[in-house]
Amino acid sequence: MLRGRDDEFARLDGLLEAVRSGEGRVLLLHGEPGVGKTALLDYLAGRARGFRVLRITGVQSEVELVFAGLHQLCAPMNDRFGRLPAPQREALRTALGLSSGPVPDRFLVGLAALGLLAEAAEERPLLCLVDDAQWLDHASMQALAFAARRLLAESVAIVFAARDSVAEQAGLPELEITGLPDGDARNLLRAALPALQDQQVLDRVVAEARGNPLALVELAKESNPAELAGGFGLPGPQALTGRIREIYERRAVRLPARTRLLLLAAAAEPGGTAAVLWRAAERLAVGIGAAAPAVAAGLVQIDDRVSFRHPLARSAVYWAASPDERRRVHRVLAEVIDPRTDPDRRVWHAAHGTQGPSEDVAAELASSAARARARGGLSAAAAFLARAVELTPDPARRQERAMAAARAAYQAGTLETALRMLSIAEADSLDPLRHGQVSLMRAQIAFAADRGSDAPGMLLEAAGRLQPHDAPLARETYLEAISAALFAGPLATGGGQLEAAEAARSAPSPGGPARPADLLLDGLTTLIIDGHAAGATALEPALRAFTDPELPPEDGLRWLWLAGISAATMWDHETWNACATRHLRLARESRRTTAFPLALTGSIAVKMVAGELNTASALIEEVRTIAEAVGTVHPPYGALHAAAWLGREAEHDELMRTIVADAIRRGEGSALLTGGWTTALLYNSLGRYEEALAAASEVTGLPQRETSAVVGWALVEYVEAAVRSGAPDRAAGAFRRLSERTSASGTDWALSVEARCRALLSSGAAAEECYREAIGRIDRTAVRPETARVRLLYGEWLRRERRQRDAREHLRTAHESFTAMGMRAFARRAERELLATAQQPRKRALETAGELTAQEFQIVRLVREGLSNPEIGARLFISPRTVEWHLRKTFIKLGITSRRQLQRAGTNGARPRPDPIA
């Protein structure tokens, strides 16, 4: 079966050599059943001299047993658990059921698996072979794919073999295994069946098998004399997988009844432990000797483990049996498995051995679901609960379990399963409270699916249903509706911000002391309905609550991002920064990787506005790292913001094309608002004012009730672009709308922006007074880009007033600030103005000995924060060994030799590549 595989051999040999030299490697072999994937894994194992080889196989019937595959892989390395950092060690032990503890973050489990593989490879290279990966349980596949994506400087290879690439394997290097060429296929067939001489028959078999080695061998074995005599008996074409399964079914049917029953027990028990099979044989009264004919037929091998010749053989045996026979065997297996050591496998068999409702089994399944959830196996918990729903006789309890199953499936990201469970819950009559809860979950599923235009209306409907029966939950749902309306923006259907706020105003007041979420709901409702003047006052208690040190962590994780957006809307950078910083800290402390993207995106925006572009770029890279680690597309808004600030027009345009198309498809209108603002910002920086005005108009032309912070920022760009385009009347109208927001806020940032825009619309002494006020106020803030921009505008005005010396001072300061922050286009605009005053700008030479990659820059930043290599690895989802590998490269680039020098010298002027200022 390995003939004709020279290209595959070369690829696999190259993989082993790379690992021997200290590099990590991952590869996904995929192809149809029987094409030779397992044989290639055997080839790898045989060639891995000097390696430690670990091998596991996914089993279709085990997909509901949480971390079953990871347990197989990690068990031989349990002596190295103690070398892992404590959080990773405890997460892994909890996930594998070896200890109890808080529900482990699934990605912390993946990081622990990576660390364990790296530790095991310290003594000799490690080769991990994962066969039939498509049938590995979801949690194990996710953890192993996570670890595989992070391999770099570890002497570890992970090779998956699967029928098709599944979602968790997206992005892994692939090698498609196809059928053998005709010549090799004929040679294999002749070797399997030397008596076959008829060329016509040989060609027919080769054509039918399509080069599939297993099919060639098995079809040859099953061919009768009539088929070999001239081809007249050959069957018509059908699916190859079905043909092979039929072959195995025919072999099984020819076995004695006692052997078939024992073989069915072996097929039904995926654990593969021979001792369990022999106990089942005793209960079934078939005896150990019944196994001999199955072994002789080549269907199964039995030593201390039970293994079928091929997964299709297991499948054929299992599904060839009658439903009654399958249920009988599952009941027996449930009886012989120890409920104390393996309760989940036992109840799994009990569930498949039950015909009709059974509360006892359903209750055990619910207990298994709770254990799976405690180990971080949300998909497994949903699967156990879904089966429990099918077996629950009492309608009220069935409805309750269906709701629980829907919630677990929603949290696991299996939204179709969640919707199916909700449909089951709705099959029985719902009381008003439960009806509201179902409506809420449907709305949350819709929002999770695409953050699109339908979610706000659905959340409003759910809040209305909940309001008479659960006022606190209704208020939270109204807040979710306002949040969803922010995402949907101008594309919202069935209710935007105004409709959500008006509905929320009808909600009953909190029964007891107002929670932070209650205060935020009241503040945002007032802002949206009554405007910024009233909203600024109403939001003050909410923003105080969310910056209070006693804020409950759960409230922070859920609502701090919205509180931060509210502060940004009020031009309150200090509070916005406090909310974003705390949100990111809580996300890190909670180790909930799923909370990171939103927390990181908030921090990126606040750092950008503060001019900390290097820090923001590092956070953008962290978002990319997390997205890569979990195999998802990373949110592009931070990158879009950065491209505009940094003056990278081509990059910004490419991002815009992607974002706009995706936003329109999903109905996420906030992306269009952000894109319009960043486009206006970019074109103003480039001095292309008419294009900036057109872009800003797309945002500012929205209804006045649109309270997004981006709309206020777009008004600023509109005023500047309109003035520079010779449209002062249009600028004046935008300024009136802007001043309603900034005057209400009263922060130095807001009033500086207002004074700067008023200066653009003024002349003479009035303009200069406004510029000076704008500079005085903005200098008291941390919003550095705004400081540079007002000095640029003032310098431009001074030059036009022919006050060259004064103009040079402000233009030089602006140019140096823009250059230091990496704002290329604004720096060039300031440079052009300086040249017009007959002064050359100072050239800022790069001091670094070499450019750092984005990840190297991240590592340097974290070293300076005092983090150890294991801590940095946990932050960036890489192993400590990979951190050390990056540090060695960084030392060479920066011309240093120690970590102490790096902490003292920092990046020595380096930036993430590509450097924004040449």
RALINKA-V885553 format. One record per backbone hydrogen bond with DSSP energy under -0.5 kcal/mol. CO is the residue of the C=O (numbers start at 0). NH is the residue of the N-H. If there is no record, write none. Layout:
CO&NH / CO&NH
This chain:
1&4 / 4&8 / 5&9 / 6&10 / 7&11 / 8&12 / 9&13 / 10&14 / 11&15 / 12&16 / 13&17 / 14&18 / 15&19 / 16&20 / 17&22 / 18&21 / 24&157 / 26&28 / 26&159 / 27&29 / 27&174 / 28&161 / 29&176 / 31&34 / 33&213 / 35&39 / 36&40 / 37&41 / 38&42 / 39&43 / 40&44 / 41&45 / 42&46 / 43&47 / 46&48 / 47&50 / 50&52 / 51&53 / 51&126 / 53&128 / 55&130 / 58&61 / 59&62 / 61&64 / 62&137 / 63&65 / 64&67 / 66&70 / 67&71 / 68&72 / 69&73 / 70&74 / 71&75 / 73&76 / 74&77 / 76&79 / 77&80 / 79&82 / 80&83 / 84&88 / 85&89 / 86&90 / 87&91 / 88&92 / 89&93 / 90&94 / 91&95 / 92&97 / 92&98 / 93&96 / 104&108 / 105&109 / 106&110 / 107&111 / 108&112 / 109&113 / 110&114 / 111&115 / 112&116 / 113&117 / 114&118 / 115&119 / 116&120 / 118&121 / 119&123 / 124&51 / 125&156 / 126&53 / 126&128 / 127&129 / 127&158 / 128&55 / 128&130 / 129&160 / 130&57 / 131&134 / 132&135 / 134&58 / 136&140 / 137&141 / 138&142 / 139&143 / 140&144 / 141&145 / 142&146 / 143&147 / 144&148 / 145&149 / 146&149 / 146&150 / 147&150 / 151&23 / 153&155 / 154&125 / 155&24 / 156&127 / 157&26 / 157&159 / 158&129 / 159&28 / 160&132 / 161&30 / 165&168 / 166&169 / 168&171 / 172&27 / 174&29 / 175&177 / 180&184 / 181&185 / 182&186 / 183&187 / 184&188 / 185&189 / 186&190 / 187&191 / 188&192 / 192&195 / 194&196 / 197&201 / 198&202 / 199&203 / 200&204 / 201&205 / 202&206 / 203&207 / 204&208 / 205&209 / 205&210 / 208&211 / 210&179 / 210&212 / 211&215 / 212&216 / 213&217 / 214&218 / 215&219 / 216&220 / 217&221 / 218&222 / 223&226 / 223&227 / 224&228 / 225&229 / 225&230 / 226&230 / 230&233 / 238&242 / 239&243 / 240&244 / 241&245 / 242&246 / 243&247 / 244&248 / 245&249 / 246&250 / 247&251 / 248&252 / 249&253 / 251&254 / 255&259 / 256&260 / 257&261 / 258&262 / 259&263 / 260&264 / 261&265 / 262&266 / 263&267 / 264&268 / 267&269 / 268&271 / 271&273 / 271&305 / 272&276 / 273&277 / 274&278 / 275&279 / 276&280 / 277&281 / 278&282 / 279&283 / 280&284 / 280&285 / 280&286 / 281&284 / 286&289 / 287&290 / 288&291 / 290&294 / 291&295 / 292&296 / 293&298 / 293&299 / 294&297 / 298&308 / 300&306 / 303&273 / 304&302 / 304&306 / 306&300 / 309&312 / 309&313 / 310&314 / 311&315 / 312&316 / 313&317 / 314&318 / 315&319 / 316&320 / 317&320 / 321&325 / 322&326 / 323&327 / 324&328 / 325&329 / 326&330 / 327&331 / 328&332 / 329&333 / 330&334 / 331&335 / 332&336 / 337&341 / 341&345 / 342&346 / 343&347 / 344&348 / 345&349 / 346&350 / 347&351 / 348&352 / 350&353 / 353&355 / 357&361 / 358&362 / 359&363 / 360&364 / 361&365 / 362&366 / 363&367 / 364&368 / 365&369 / 366&370 / 367&371 / 368&372 / 369&373 / 370&374 / 371&376 / 372&375 / 375&377 / 376&380 / 377&381 / 378&382 / 379&383 / 380&384 / 381&385 / 382&386 / 383&387 / 384&388 / 385&389 / 386&390 / 387&391 / 388&391 / 390&357 / 393&397 / 394&398 / 395&399 / 396&400 / 397&401 / 398&402 / 399&403 / 400&404 / 401&405 / 402&406 / 403&407 / 404&408 / 405&409 / 406&410 / 407&411 / 408&412 / 408&413 / 409&412 / 412&414 / 413&417 / 414&418 / 415&419 / 416&420 / 417&421 / 418&422 / 419&423 / 420&424 / 421&425 / 422&426 / 423&426 / 423&427 / 424&427 / 430&434 / 431&435 / 432&436 / 433&437 / 434&438 / 435&439 / 436&440 / 437&441 / 438&442 / 439&443 / 440&444 / 441&445 / 442&446 / 443&447 / 444&448 / 445&449 / 446&450 / 452&492 / 453&457 / 454&458 / 455&459 / 456&460 / 457&461 / 458&462 / 459&463 / 460&464 / 461&465 / 462&466 / 463&467 / 465&468 / 465&469 / 469&473 / 470&474 / 471&475 / 472&476 / 473&477 / 474&478 / 475&479 / 476&480 / 477&481 / 478&482 / 479&483 / 480&484 / 481&485 / 482&486 / 483&487 / 484&488 / 486&669 / 487&490 / 487&668 / 488&491 / 492&456 / 495&499 / 496&500 / 497&501 / 498&502 / 499&503 / 500&504 / 501&505 / 502&505 / 503&506 / 514&518 / 515&519 / 516&520 / 517&521 / 518&522 / 519&523 / 520&524 / 521&525 / 522&526 / 523&527 / 524&528 / 525&529 / 525&530 / 526&530 / 530&534 / 531&535 / 532&536 / 533&537 / 534&538 / 535&539 / 536&539 / 536&540 / 537&541 / 538&542 / 539&543 / 540&544 / 541&545 / 542&546 / 543&546 / 544&547 / 547&550 / 551&555 / 552&556 / 553&557 / 554&558 / 555&559 / 558&562 / 559&563 / 560&564 / 561&565 / 562&566 / 563&567 / 564&568 / 565&569 / 566&571 / 567&570 / 570&572 / 571&575 / 572&576 / 573&577 / 574&578 / 575&579 / 576&580 / 577&581 / 578&582 / 579&583 / 580&584 / 581&585 / 582&586 / 583&587 / 584&588 / 585&589 / 586&590 / 586&591 / 590&592 / 591&594 / 592&595 / 592&596 / 594&598 / 595&599 / 596&600 / 597&601 / 598&602 / 599&603 / 600&604 / 601&605 / 602&606 / 603&607 / 604&608 / 605&609 / 606&611 / 607&610 / 608&784 / 609&783 / 610&612 / 611&615 / 612&616 / 613&617 / 614&618 / 615&619 / 616&620 / 617&621 / 618&622 / 619&623 / 620&624 / 621&625 / 622&626 / 623&627 / 624&628 / 625&629 / 626&630 / 626&631 / 635&639 / 636&640 / 637&641 / 638&642 / 639&643 / 640&644 / 641&645 / 642&647 / 643&646 / 645&823 / 646&648 / 647&651 / 648&652 / 649&653 / 650&654 / 651&655 / 652&656 / 653&657 / 654&658 / 655&659 / 656&660 / 657&661 / 658&662 / 659&663 / 660&664 / 661&665 / 662&666 / 662&667 / 665&452 / 666&668 / 667&670 / 667&671 / 668&671 / 668&672 / 669&673 / 670&674 / 671&675 / 672&676 / 673&677 / 674&678 / 675&679 / 676&680 / 677&681 / 678&682 / 679&683 / 680&684 / 681&685 / 682&686 / 682&687 / 683&686 / 686&688 / 687&691 / 688&692 / 689&693 / 690&694 / 691&695 / 692&696 / 693&697 / 694&697 / 694&698 / 695&698 / 695&699 / 696&700 / 698&701 / 702&705 / 704&706 / 707&710 / 707&711 / 708&712 / 709&713 / 710&714 / 711&715 / 712&716 / 713&717 / 714&718 / 715&719 / 716&720 / 717&721 / 718&722 / 719&723 / 720&724 / 721&726 / 722&725 / 726&730 / 727&731 / 728&732 / 729&733 / 730&734 / 731&735 / 732&736 / 733&737 / 734&738 / 735&739 / 736&740 / 737&740 / 737&741 / 738&742 / 739&743 / 740&744 / 741&745 / 746&750 / 747&751 / 748&752 / 749&753 / 750&754 / 751&755 / 752&756 / 753&757 / 754&758 / 755&759 / 756&760 / 758&761 / 762&765 / 762&766 / 763&767 / 764&768 / 765&769 / 766&770 / 767&771 / 768&772 / 769&773 / 770&774 / 771&775 / 772&776 / 773&777 / 774&778 / 776&779 / 777&780 / 781&783 / 782&785 / 782&786 / 783&787 / 784&788 / 785&789 / 786&790 / 787&791 / 788&792 / 789&793 / 790&794 / 791&795 / 792&796 / 793&797 / 794&798 / 795&799 / 796&800 / 797&802 / 798&801 / 801&803 / 802&806 / 803&807 / 804&808 / 805&809 / 806&810 / 807&811 / 808&812 / 809&813 / 810&814 / 811&815 / 812&816 / 813&817 / 814&818 / 815&819 / 816&820 / 817&821 / 817&822 / 818&821 / 821&823 / 822&826 / 823&827 / 824&828 / 825&829 / 826&830 / 827&831 / 828&832 / 829&833 / 830&834 / 831&835 / 832&836 / 833&836 / 833&838 / 834&837 / 842&844 / 851&912 / 852&856 / 853&857 / 854&858 / 855&859 / 856&860 / 857&861 / 858&862 / 859&863 / 860&864 / 861&866 / 862&865 / 867&871 / 868&872 / 869&873 / 870&874 / 871&875 / 872&876 / 872&877 / 878&882 / 879&883 / 880&884 / 881&885 / 882&886 / 883&887 / 884&888 / 885&889 / 886&890 / 887&891 / 888&892 / 889&893 / 890&894 / 890&895 / 891&894 / 897&901 / 898&902 / 899&903 / 900&904 / 901&905 / 904&907 / 906&909 / 910&851 / 915&917
